[in-house]
Amino acid sequence: MTNKKFATIDGIPVEIGGEKNVLALIRKAGIELPTFCYYSELSIFGACRMCVFEDERGNIDASCSAQPWDGMVIKTNTERLRKYRKMILELLLSNHCRDCTTCESSGRCKLQELAHRFNITGVRFPNNTEPAVDASSLCITKDQSKCILCGDCVRMCHEVQNVGAIDFAHRGSKMTISTAFNEPLAESNCVGCGQCVAVCPTGALIIRNDINGLWKELDDPNVKVSALVAPAVRVAMGEKFGFAEGDNAMGKIVAALRRMGFDEVFDVATGADLTVIEESNELVERLKAEKNLPLLTSCCPAWVQYCENNYPELVPNISSCAPPVQMLARVIRAMDTTEKRHVNVTIMPCTAKKAEAARKQFQKDGVRNLDYVITTRELIQMISESGIVFEELDREAIDMPFGVATGAGVIFGVTGGVTEAVLRNVSTDKTSAGLQTIAYQGVRGMEGVKETSIMVGDREVRIAIVSGLRNASELLDRVQAGEKYDFIEIMACPGGCVSGAGQPLVSRANKEKRGKGLYSADKGSTIKRSEDNPIVKALYDGVLKDHAHDILHVSYTGDKSHH
């Protein structure tokens, strides 16, 4: 006698094996039901009704919210369901901007994809939409005329990020997604993390595009343009150019940037090495003084702004270390001897870095450390626009004097990487076995909250590693209630920078592959610890001598305005 349970899906028996909804069971059967509002990491919303199925009694229900049961009969492809789905698509298109050829999301738009899939060749209803663009944010552009009210952005902003910058407003045909009092995004409590963009199925929320201005700089013979490439970018170029997700494409990225006109290409991992050394020293100093603990990391700009907005009393706990890319940009500015106007461009997995670059803390005499922040997706667009056959490029090396980075700097791009890099520096065990001990002490993995501890001298240092701002908020509430930690790494994007909103959008499994790709790059690196980087040593003996604190540190207690 068996205890197995089965449902019949389009005439085929399918075993029920703990699936949390009928949609998962249908997909298990190899049938891809369409959805707009379903994401496994978000709450069930059931608004779009595209994933409906029909049971043996002729009832129609949303598969994302229905529970499977033994003996269930499910039909997914009846005449009635096809008619129903096409009607939904027509209604959505009737209230949607149809300038698809000039839309940033063309080719990636779920509405466009499903309109093709269901052969929507005409819409019977009049289209009365007008552009309603909010371009106030330096990170995100919002166009209400492309919104289909799926609610994905609202749930991401509330449930995962705990920011609540946007929500539903009004009722019925007047319903919109809006900030409080319909104020511009730039004036709301939005932190620019862009995770709303990552789940938007249409072009209603997109990354602020800064490519056009950059092309002009690259074409100007009187301008010297330097590219600073973040660690997570190298493992996210895969799908677009035919590589496996997580493959290290850094050499090809360098070659492509040079062909597009960049004069120098540097690795932000070198800046990360500087951050590791400075942050390690800062941690040791705070432990000795027992002051402003726990030390909170400062690499993630969305997290820093979230702290300023929601936990201003903890701002003194944020590390005074400038983020890696800002450290590297400052060093480049300090060493610059060109007579040309020097433009620093960083390639980032992150949308919030666009706002960080404009903060007054990262300017000197009105000149920004970083002139442009381009996301991985914008870089892919530039490569495609250039006609460069990326996969056929020969790999090229990073330019000197920043041609050497350590494995510790590279792993900054994944959650837990900052912590592991710092622990390699402060640990008294400098052997290979010591490195392995740190790696397998709970710092690796894509979990939203991880905890570990390490002995520094005779002191046990308690550590927490958090990604996703709701997780950060819950942990900080515990800290304020008296729970003790010495060091907390916080990244706004779940999984760290490999999951940044500026990266090509992929599944959680592929994000994990990106993280593994960074650890693989670390494994293949000849230098594991930041303190052993000869370039870094030369910088401390040169441009940073007597000026390290002024160049590499920042205060977050000042004006955060970028207007």
TORZAKE-679107 format. One record per residue (C-alpha): residue number from 1; residue in three letters; chain; x, y, z. Coordinates in steps of 0.5 Angstrom, whole numbers, plus 500, padded with zeros to 3 digits. Example, Ala and Ser with C-alpha at 12.3 -4.5 7.8 and 13.67 -1.06 7.14 Angstrom:
REM residues 2
    i   aa  ch   xx   yy   zz
    1  ala   A  525  491  516
    2  ser   A  527  498  514
//
This chain:
REM residues 563
    i   aa  ch   xx   yy   zz
    1  met   A  500  500  500
    2  thr   A  503  507  498
    3  asn   A  502  514  501
    4  lys   A  504  517  495
    5  lys   A  499  523  493
    6  phe   A  497  525  486
    7  ala   A  494  530  482
    8  thr   A  492  529  474
    9  ile   A  495  535  470
   10  asp   A  492  535  463
   11  gly   A  491  528  463
   12  ile   A  498  526  466
   13  pro   A  499  524  473
   14  val   A  504  528  477
   15  glu   A  506  526  484
   16  ile   A  505  531  490
   17  gly   A  511  532  493
   18  gly   A  510  538  498
   19  glu   A  509  543  493
   20  lys   A  507  549  496
   21  asn   A  502  551  491
   22  val   A  498  548  485
   23  leu   A  503  553  480
   24  ala   A  509  549  483
   25  leu   A  506  542  481
   26  ile   A  504  545  474
   27  arg   A  511  547  473
   28  lys   A  514  540  476
   29  ala   A  509  537  470
   30  gly   A  513  541  465
   31  ile   A  508  546  463
   32  glu   A  510  554  464
   33  leu   A  504  557  466
   34  pro   A  504  565  465
   35  thr   A  505  570  471
   36  phe   A  506  577  472
   37  cys   A  505  578  480
   38  tyr   A  508  571  482
   39  tyr   A  515  571  486
   40  ser   A  517  565  490
   41  glu   A  520  570  495
   42  leu   A  515  574  496
   43  ser   A  508  574  499
   44  ile   A  502  571  494
   45  phe   A  498  576  491
   46  gly   A  494  573  486
   47  ala   A  492  579  482
   48  cys   A  494  578  475
   49  arg   A  490  572  474
   50  met   A  494  569  468
   51  cys   A  496  563  472
   52  val   A  489  560  473
   53  phe   A  487  553  472
   54  glu   A  480  549  471
   55  asp   A  478  544  475
   56  glu   A  474  538  473
   57  arg   A  468  542  476
   58  gly   A  469  547  471
   59  asn   A  471  552  477
   60  ile   A  477  557  475
   61  asp   A  482  559  480
   62  ala   A  489  562  481
   63  ser   A  494  556  481
   64  cys   A  499  561  485
   65  ser   A  494  561  491
   66  ala   A  491  554  491
   67  gln   A  493  548  495
   68  pro   A  494  542  491
   69  trp   A  490  535  494
   70  asp   A  490  528  492
   71  gly   A  486  526  487
   72  met   A  486  533  484
   73  val   A  484  534  476
   74  ile   A  487  540  473
   75  lys   A  486  543  466
   76  thr   A  491  548  464
   77  asn   A  490  549  457
   78  thr   A  482  549  455
   79  glu   A  479  554  450
   80  arg   A  476  558  456
   81  leu   A  483  559  459
   82  arg   A  486  561  453
   83  lys   A  480  566  452
   84  tyr   A  481  568  459
   85  arg   A  488  570  458
   86  lys   A  488  573  452
   87  met   A  482  578  455
   88  ile   A  487  579  461
   89  leu   A  493  581  456
   90  glu   A  488  586  452
   91  leu   A  486  589  458
   92  leu   A  493  590  460
   93  leu   A  495  593  453
   94  ser   A  489  598  453
   95  asn   A  492  601  459
   96  his   A  499  601  457
   97  cys   A  504  605  453
   98  arg   A  505  601  447
   99  asp   A  512  605  444
  100  cys   A  515  598  445
  101  thr   A  521  599  440
  102  thr   A  523  605  444
  103  cys   A  522  602  451
  104  glu   A  528  600  455
  105  ser   A  525  594  457
  106  ser   A  524  592  450
  107  gly   A  526  585  449
  108  arg   A  526  583  456
  109  cys   A  518  586  458
  110  lys   A  514  580  460
  111  leu   A  508  583  458
  112  gln   A  511  584  451
  113  glu   A  513  576  451
  114  leu   A  506  574  453
  115  ala   A  503  578  448
  116  his   A  507  574  443
  117  arg   A  506  568  446
  118  phe   A  499  568  446
  119  asn   A  498  571  439
  120  ile   A  495  578  441
  121  thr   A  495  581  434
  122  gly   A  490  587  436
  123  val   A  487  590  442
  124  arg   A  480  592  441
  125  phe   A  480  597  447
  126  pro   A  482  604  446
  127  asn   A  489  606  449
  128  asn   A  488  613  453
  129  thr   A  495  612  456
  130  glu   A  500  618  457
  131  pro   A  507  618  459
  132  ala   A  508  619  466
  133  val   A  515  619  468
  134  asp   A  519  621  474
  135  ala   A  526  622  473
  136  ser   A  528  625  479
  137  ser   A  532  619  482
  138  leu   A  539  618  480
  139  cys   A  538  611  481
  140  ile   A  531  609  478
  141  thr   A  526  612  473
  142  lys   A  519  611  474
  143  asp   A  514  611  468
  144  gln   A  506  610  471
  145  ser   A  504  609  463
  146  lys   A  507  602  463
  147  cys   A  505  600  470
  148  ile   A  500  594  470
  149  leu   A  499  594  477
  150  cys   A  502  587  479
  151  gly   A  504  589  485
  152  asp   A  511  586  485
  153  cys   A  515  592  486
  154  val   A  511  594  492
  155  arg   A  511  587  495
  156  met   A  519  587  494
  157  cys   A  520  594  497
  158  his   A  516  592  503
  159  glu   A  517  585  505
  160  val   A  524  584  503
  161  gln   A  527  591  503
  162  asn   A  523  594  509
  163  val   A  523  601  506
  164  gly   A  516  602  504
  165  ala   A  517  608  499
  166  ile   A  512  606  494
  167  asp   A  505  603  495
  168  phe   A  498  603  492
  169  ala   A  494  609  491
  170  his   A  487  611  490
  171  arg   A  482  606  487
  172  gly   A  479  602  481
  173  ser   A  481  605  474
  174  lys   A  485  611  478
  175  met   A  489  606  482
  176  thr   A  497  607  481
  177  ile   A  503  605  484
  178  ser   A  506  612  488
  179  thr   A  510  615  493
  180  ala   A  507  618  499
  181  phe   A  503  624  497
  182  asn   A  506  623  490
  183  glu   A  512  626  492
  184  pro   A  518  625  487
  185  leu   A  522  618  488
  186  ala   A  528  623  490
  187  glu   A  524  626  495
  188  ser   A  521  620  498
  189  asn   A  525  615  503
  190  cys   A  527  610  497
  191  val   A  534  608  498
  192  gly   A  536  607  491
  193  cys   A  537  599  491
  194  gly   A  533  598  485
  195  gln   A  530  591  487
  196  cys   A  523  594  485
  197  val   A  526  594  478
  198  ala   A  529  587  479
  199  val   A  522  585  479
  200  cys   A  518  589  475
  201  pro   A  515  585  469
  202  thr   A  515  591  464
  203  gly   A  518  598  463
  204  ala   A  515  602  469
  205  leu   A  521  602  473
  206  ile   A  528  602  470
  207  ile   A  535  603  471
  208  arg   A  537  611  470
  209  asn   A  541  610  464
  210  asp   A  547  615  463
  211  ile   A  550  612  457
  212  asn   A  549  618  452
  213  gly   A  553  622  456
  214  leu   A  559  617  457
  215  trp   A  559  616  449
  216  lys   A  561  624  449
  217  glu   A  566  623  454
  218  leu   A  569  617  450
  219  asp   A  569  621  443
  220  asp   A  572  627  446
  221  pro   A  580  627  445
  222  asn   A  581  632  450
  223  val   A  579  627  456
  224  lys   A  582  621  459
  225  val   A  577  616  461
  226  ser   A  579  611  466
  227  ala   A  574  605  468
  228  leu   A  574  602  475
  229  val   A  570  595  474
  230  ala   A  567  592  480
  231  pro   A  568  585  482
  232  ala   A  561  582  481
  233  val   A  561  585  474
  234  arg   A  565  579  472
  235  val   A  561  573  473
  236  ala   A  554  576  471
  237  met   A  556  577  463
  238  gly   A  554  570  462
  239  glu   A  547  569  459
  240  lys   A  548  575  454
  241  phe   A  554  573  451
  242  gly   A  553  565  451
  243  phe   A  558  564  457
  244  ala   A  555  559  463
  245  glu   A  553  564  469
  246  gly   A  558  565  474
  247  asp   A  564  564  469
  248  asn   A  569  570  470
  249  ala   A  569  574  464
  250  met   A  574  580  467
  251  gly   A  579  579  461
  252  lys   A  574  580  456
  253  ile   A  571  586  459
  254  val   A  578  589  459
  255  ala   A  578  588  452
  256  ala   A  571  591  450
  257  leu   A  572  597  454
  258  arg   A  579  598  451
  259  arg   A  575  598  444
  260  met   A  570  602  446
  261  gly   A  575  608  448
  262  phe   A  577  607  455
  263  asp   A  584  609  456
  264  glu   A  585  605  462
  265  val   A  582  599  466
  266  phe   A  582  598  473
  267  asp   A  580  593  478
  268  val   A  575  595  484
  269  ala   A  578  589  488
  270  thr   A  584  593  489
  271  gly   A  580  598  492
  272  ala   A  577  593  496
  273  asp   A  584  591  499
  274  leu   A  585  598  501
  275  thr   A  578  597  505
  276  val   A  580  591  508
  277  ile   A  586  594  511
  278  glu   A  583  600  513
  279  glu   A  577  596  516
  280  ser   A  581  591  519
  281  asn   A  585  597  523
  282  glu   A  578  600  525
  283  leu   A  575  594  528
  284  val   A  581  592  532
  285  glu   A  582  600  535
  286  arg   A  574  599  536
  287  leu   A  575  593  540
  288  lys   A  581  596  544
  289  ala   A  577  602  546
  290  glu   A  570  598  546
  291  lys   A  567  604  543
  292  asn   A  562  604  537
  293  leu   A  561  597  537
  294  pro   A  558  593  533
  295  leu   A  562  596  527
  296  leu   A  557  596  521
  297  thr   A  560  596  514
  298  ser   A  560  602  509
  299  cys   A  561  598  502
  300  cys   A  553  598  500
  301  pro   A  550  605  499
  302  ala   A  543  603  499
  303  trp   A  544  600  506
  304  val   A  548  607  509
  305  gln   A  542  611  506
  306  tyr   A  537  606  510
  307  cys   A  541  607  516
  308  glu   A  541  614  516
  309  asn   A  533  614  514
  310  asn   A  531  609  520
  311  tyr   A  537  608  525
  312  pro   A  540  615  525
  313  glu   A  543  613  532
  314  leu   A  547  608  529
  315  val   A  550  612  524
  316  pro   A  557  613  528
  317  asn   A  557  605  528
  318  ile   A  558  605  521
  319  ser   A  565  604  518
  320  ser   A  569  611  517
  321  cys   A  572  607  511
  322  ala   A  570  610  504
  323  pro   A  567  604  499
  324  pro   A  572  600  495
  325  val   A  571  604  489
  326  gln   A  571  611  492
  327  met   A  578  609  495
  328  leu   A  580  607  488
  329  ala   A  578  613  485
  330  arg   A  581  618  490
  331  val   A  587  614  489
  332  ile   A  587  615  482
  333  arg   A  585  623  483
  334  ala   A  591  623  487
  335  met   A  596  620  483
  336  asp   A  593  624  476
  337  thr   A  598  628  472
  338  thr   A  595  628  466
  339  glu   A  593  635  462
  340  lys   A  587  632  460
  341  arg   A  580  633  463
  342  his   A  580  626  467
  343  val   A  574  622  467
  344  asn   A  573  616  472
  345  val   A  567  611  470
  346  thr   A  565  605  475
  347  ile   A  562  599  472
  348  met   A  557  597  478
  349  pro   A  552  591  479
  350  cys   A  549  597  483
  351  thr   A  544  602  482
  352  ala   A  545  606  489
  353  lys   A  552  607  487
  354  lys   A  549  612  482
  355  ala   A  547  616  488
  356  glu   A  553  615  492
  357  ala   A  557  618  487
  358  ala   A  554  625  487
  359  arg   A  554  625  495
  360  lys   A  558  631  497
  361  gln   A  562  626  502
  362  phe   A  565  624  495
  363  gln   A  567  630  492
  364  lys   A  573  635  493
  365  asp   A  573  642  491
  366  gly   A  566  640  487
  367  val   A  569  635  483
  368  arg   A  566  628  484
  369  asn   A  571  622  485
  370  leu   A  567  618  480
  371  asp   A  564  622  474
  372  tyr   A  559  616  472
  373  val   A  556  610  474
  374  ile   A  554  605  469
  375  thr   A  551  598  471
  376  thr   A  553  591  468
  377  arg   A  546  592  464
  378  glu   A  548  599  461
  379  leu   A  555  596  460
  380  ile   A  552  590  456
  381  gln   A  548  595  452
  382  met   A  554  599  450
  383  ile   A  558  593  448
  384  ser   A  552  591  443
  385  glu   A  551  598  441
  386  ser   A  559  598  439
  387  gly   A  558  592  435
  388  ile   A  563  588  439
  389  val   A  563  580  438
  390  phe   A  564  579  446
  391  glu   A  565  572  446
  392  glu   A  571  572  440
  393  leu   A  575  577  444
  394  asp   A  582  575  447
  395  arg   A  582  576  454
  396  glu   A  587  582  456
  397  ala   A  590  584  463
  398  ile   A  588  590  468
  399  asp   A  592  596  467
  400  met   A  598  598  472
  401  pro   A  599  601  477
  402  phe   A  593  597  479
  403  gly   A  594  591  476
  404  val   A  594  586  482
  405  ala   A  588  585  486
  406  thr   A  587  579  491
  407  gly   A  582  574  492
  408  ala   A  580  577  498
  409  gly   A  578  583  494
  410  val   A  574  579  489
  411  ile   A  570  576  494
  412  phe   A  567  583  496
  413  gly   A  562  582  491
  414  val   A  558  576  495
  415  thr   A  555  576  501
  416  gly   A  560  574  507
  417  gly   A  565  576  502
  418  val   A  567  583  506
  419  thr   A  567  579  513
  420  glu   A  571  573  510
  421  ala   A  576  578  507
  422  val   A  577  582  514
  423  leu   A  578  576  518
  424  arg   A  583  573  513
  425  asn   A  587  580  515
  426  val   A  585  580  523
  427  ser   A  586  573  524
  428  thr   A  593  571  527
  429  asp   A  593  564  523
  430  lys   A  596  566  517
  431  thr   A  597  559  514
  432  ser   A  593  555  508
  433  ala   A  589  552  514
  434  gly   A  587  558  517
  435  leu   A  584  561  511
  436  gln   A  580  554  510
  437  thr   A  578  555  517
  438  ile   A  575  562  516
  439  ala   A  572  560  509
  440  tyr   A  568  554  513
  441  gln   A  566  558  519
  442  gly   A  559  560  517
  443  val   A  561  566  513
  444  arg   A  559  563  506
  445  gly   A  552  562  503
  446  met   A  547  566  500
  447  glu   A  542  566  507
  448  gly   A  540  572  509
  449  val   A  542  572  516
  450  lys   A  549  568  518
  451  glu   A  553  569  524
  452  thr   A  559  566  527
  453  ser   A  565  568  531
  454  ile   A  573  568  531
  455  met   A  578  569  536
  456  val   A  582  576  535
  457  gly   A  588  575  540
  458  asp   A  584  573  547
  459  arg   A  578  576  545
  460  glu   A  572  573  542
  461  val   A  569  577  536
  462  arg   A  562  576  535
  463  ile   A  560  577  527
  464  ala   A  553  577  523
  465  ile   A  553  577  516
  466  val   A  546  580  513
  467  ser   A  543  581  506
  468  gly   A  536  584  505
  469  leu   A  534  590  508
  470  arg   A  529  587  512
  471  asn   A  534  582  515
  472  ala   A  538  588  517
  473  ser   A  532  592  520
  474  glu   A  530  586  524
  475  leu   A  538  584  527
  476  leu   A  539  592  528
  477  asp   A  533  592  533
  478  arg   A  536  586  536
  479  val   A  542  590  537
  480  gln   A  538  596  540
  481  ala   A  535  591  545
  482  gly   A  541  589  548
  483  glu   A  544  583  543
  484  lys   A  552  584  543
  485  tyr   A  555  583  536
  486  asp   A  562  586  534
  487  phe   A  562  586  527
  488  ile   A  556  586  522
  489  glu   A  556  586  515
  490  ile   A  550  589  511
  491  met   A  548  589  504
  492  ala   A  542  591  501
  493  cys   A  541  586  496
  494  pro   A  539  579  498
  495  gly   A  545  575  496
  496  gly   A  550  581  496
  497  cys   A  552  585  490
  498  val   A  552  579  485
  499  ser   A  544  580  486
  500  gly   A  545  587  485
  501  ala   A  539  591  481
  502  gly   A  544  593  475
  503  gln   A  546  586  474
  504  pro   A  542  582  468
  505  leu   A  536  579  472
  506  val   A  537  571  473
  507  ser   A  534  566  478
  508  arg   A  536  565  485
  509  ala   A  540  559  483
  510  asn   A  544  563  478
  511  lys   A  546  568  483
  512  glu   A  549  563  487
  513  lys   A  553  561  481
  514  arg   A  555  568  481
  515  gly   A  557  567  488
  516  lys   A  561  561  486
  517  gly   A  564  564  481
  518  leu   A  567  569  485
  519  tyr   A  570  564  490
  520  ser   A  573  560  484
  521  ala   A  577  567  482
  522  asp   A  579  567  489
  523  lys   A  581  560  489
  524  gly   A  585  561  483
  525  ser   A  588  568  486
  526  thr   A  596  567  488
  527  ile   A  595  572  493
  528  lys   A  589  571  498
  529  arg   A  590  577  503
  530  ser   A  590  584  502
  531  glu   A  596  586  506
  532  asp   A  600  581  502
  533  asn   A  598  585  495
  534  pro   A  605  589  493
  535  ile   A  601  594  490
  536  val   A  597  596  496
  537  lys   A  604  596  500
  538  ala   A  607  601  494
  539  leu   A  601  605  495
  540  tyr   A  602  606  503
  541  asp   A  609  607  502
  542  gly   A  607  613  496
  543  val   A  601  617  495
  544  leu   A  598  614  502
  545  lys   A  604  616  506
  546  asp   A  601  621  511
  547  his   A  595  622  508
  548  ala   A  591  615  508
  549  his   A  586  617  513
  550  asp   A  584  623  509
  551  ile   A  584  619  502
  552  leu   A  581  613  505
  553  his   A  576  615  510
  554  val   A  569  619  510
  555  ser   A  564  621  515
  556  tyr   A  557  619  514
  557  thr   A  555  624  520
  558  gly   A  555  630  514
  559  asp   A  550  632  509
  560  lys   A  548  626  505
  561  ser   A  545  631  499
  562  his   A  546  630  492
  563  his   A  542  636  490
//
